[in-house]
Amino acid sequence: QEEKKQLTLKVEELERKLESTSAQNIEFLQVIAKREESIHQCQLRLEEKSHECSSLARQLEVAIEDAKRQVEQTRERAVSREKAAQSKLLDLETQLSRNKTDLNQLRRSKEDAERRYESRLQDLRDRLEQSESTNRSMHNYVQFLKSSYDNVF
């Protein structure tokens, strides 16, 4: 009897332990289920973020390619403008050189013309002076003739 009673107590104690362990198992299963659900949600979010990252990476690659293309176009335009500016500068330098040459020729022509006109002016002055001298001589001769005729008559 006593053994039976002790065995019954042990069985009851084991049943309580079993119930307690079952309750703990249920709690653990619930915790595991929640954790699995949480892991599943995290995996879904991770996949969503991975897709988002992939999409952003593609957009970034497109943006980088577009930026490279724009930089290249800008560089080409700058090179083109620089070539045009250098060409225009060369044209202007050539034109300046031609204008300087023309100006020097015009100065020489002006100086030659001034020398010719000075020479001609001097010739005219000399001729005028000679003419005036001749005129005075003739006037003196006429005076002489008048005075001679007056004396004779």
C-alpha positions in Angstrom: 0.0 0.0 0.0 2.7 2.3 1.1 4.6 1.5 -2.1 1.5 2.1 -4.1 1.0 5.4 -2.4 4.5 6.4 -3.0 4.3 5.3 -6.6 1.1 7.2 -7.0 2.7 10.3 -5.6 5.6 9.8 -7.9 3.2 9.3 -10.8 1.3 12.4 -9.8 4.6 14.3 -9.5 5.8 13.0 -12.8 2.4 13.9 -14.4 2.8 17.4 -12.9 6.3 17.6 -14.3 4.9 16.2 -17.6 2.2 18.9 -17.6 4.7 21.5 -16.7 7.1 20.3 -19.4 4.2 20.1 -21.9 3.3 23.6 -21.0 6.9 24.7 -21.4 7.0 22.8 -24.7 3.9 24.6 -25.9 5.4 27.9 -24.8 8.6 27.0 -26.6 6.7 25.9 -29.7 4.8 29.2 -29.6 8.1 31.1 -29.2 9.6 29.0 -32.0 6.6 29.6 -34.2 6.8 33.4 -33.5 10.5 33.3 -34.2 10.0 31.4 -37.4 7.3 33.9 -38.4 9.7 36.7 -37.5 12.4 35.0 -39.5 10.0 34.5 -42.4 9.0 38.2 -42.2 12.7 39.2 -42.1 13.4 37.0 -45.1 10.6 38.7 -47.0 11.8 42.1 -46.0 15.4 41.0 -46.9 14.2 39.9 -50.3 12.2 43.1 -50.8 15.3 45.1 -49.8 17.5 43.0 -52.1 15.1 43.8 -55.0 15.1 47.4 -54.0 18.9 47.5 -53.8 19.1 45.8 -57.2 16.7 48.3 -58.7 18.7 51.2 -57.1 21.9 49.7 -58.3 20.5 49.5 -61.9 19.3 53.1 -61.5 22.7 54.1 -60.2 24.4 52.4 -63.2 22.1 54.2 -65.6 22.7 57.5 -63.8 26.5 56.9 -63.9 26.3 56.1 -67.6 24.2 59.1 -68.3 26.6 61.3 -66.3 29.6 59.8 -68.2 27.8 60.5 -71.5 27.0 64.1 -70.4 30.6 64.6 -69.3 31.9 63.3 -72.6 29.5 65.5 -74.6 30.5 68.5 -72.5 34.2 67.6 -73.0 33.6 67.3 -76.8 31.8 70.6 -76.9 34.6 72.3 -74.9 37.2 70.8 -77.2 35.2 72.0 -80.2 34.8 75.5 -78.8 38.5 75.5 -78.0 39.4 74.5 -81.5 37.0 77.2 -82.9 38.5 79.8 -80.6 42.1 78.8 -81.6 41.0 78.9 -85.3 39.4 82.3 -84.8 42.5 83.5 -82.9 44.8 82.3 -85.7 42.5 84.1 -88.3 42.6 87.3 -86.2 46.4 87.1 -85.8 46.7 86.6 -89.6 44.4 89.5 -90.2 46.4 91.7 -87.7 49.6 90.8 -89.5 48.1 91.7 -92.8 46.7 95.0 -91.4 50.2 95.8 -89.9 51.8 95.1 -93.3 49.2 97.2 -95.1 49.7 100.0 -92.5 53.4 99.9 -93.0 53.0 100.1 -96.8 50.6 103.0 -96.4 53.0 104.8 -94.1 55.8 104.3 -96.7 53.5 105.5 -99.5 52.6 108.5 -97.4 56.2 109.3 -96.6 57.1 108.9 -100.3 54.2 111.1 -101.4 55.2 113.7 -98.7 58.8 113.6 -100.0 57.7 114.0 -103.6 55.3 116.9 -102.6 58.1 118.6 -100.6 60.5 118.2 -103.5 57.8 119.5 -105.9 57.0 122.4 -103.5 60.7 123.3 -103.3 61.0 123.2 -107.1 58.0 125.5 -107.3 59.4 127.8 -104.8 62.7 127.8 -106.6 61.0 128.5 -109.9 58.9 131.2 -108.3 61.9 132.8 -106.8 63.7 132.5 -110.2 60.6 134.0 -111.9 60.4 136.8 -109.4 64.1 137.4 -109.8 63.6 137.5 -113.6 60.7 139.7 -113.2 62.7 142.2 -111.0 65.5 142.1 -113.6 63.1 142.8 -116.4 61.5 145.6 -114.3 64.9 147.1 -113.7 65.8 146.8 -117.3 62.5 148.5 -118.3 63.3 151.2 -115.7 66.7 151.5 -117.2 65.3 151.8 -120.7 62.8 154.4 -119.6 65.4 156.4 -118.0 67.7 156.0 -121.0 64.9 157.1 -123.4 64.1 160.0 -121.1 67.8 161.0 -121.2 68.0 160.6 -125.0 64.9 162.6 -125.7 
